[in-house]
Amino acid sequence: MFIGVAVSCSSPPDKLGSLDLKKWRSDRGGCNDVRSNLQKDFKAVQDELKGKFADDVGKLLGRPDIHQLGERNVKYYVYFLEPGPQCEDIKAKSNAAKVVLKFNAVGLLSEITFQERPI
């Protein structure tokens, strides 16, 4: 019983492959422009993230900047990659570059999409 409690309360890892998760989590909303420099490392580990449950991804990457619910219990986590209007008001419409994680109805990460800022 104690082992289960110790494992469930352990802190999330600081790295996933080459991605520095501590730096990623520290850049809420992409407002410190740290995540933009981690984009290549994120792309390198995206296949490791796919198939993980939403709660596990949230522990690794930190609370999403935007959490949306879609049809049929599909869930989306949005993480901004660069500063933009979301830094002043997270609810503000923003064209800042972002990564969108789509979770299927059972909560497994099924798709990762990078959305770049329009030119």
SULQUI-V429782 format. One line per field, one symbol per residue. ss: DSSP state (A for helix, B for strand, O for the rest). phi: phi as a letter, one per 30 degrees, with the letter a starting at -180 (. if undefined). burial: I if it has 24 or more other C-alpha atoms within 12 Angstrom, else O. A space follows every 10 residues. Layout:
ss = ???
phi = ???
burial = ???
//
This chain:
ss = OAAAAAAAOO OOOOBBOOBB AAAAAAOAAA OOOOAAAAAA AAAAAAAAAO OOBAAAAAAA AOOOOBBBBO AAAOBBBBBB OOOOAAAOOO OOOOOOOBBB BBBOOOOBBB BBBBBOOOO
phi = .dddddddcd ddddbbhddd dddeddceii dchddedced ddddcddddd jddedddddd cieddbbbcc dhidbbccbd cadaedddbe dddbcdeacc cccddcicdc abbccdddd
burial = OOOOOOOOOO OOOOOIOOII IOIIIOIIII IOIIIIOIIO OIOOOIOOII OIIIOOIIII IIIIIIOOOO OOOOIIIIII IIIIOIIOOO OOOIOIIIII IIIIOOIIII IIOIOOOOO
//
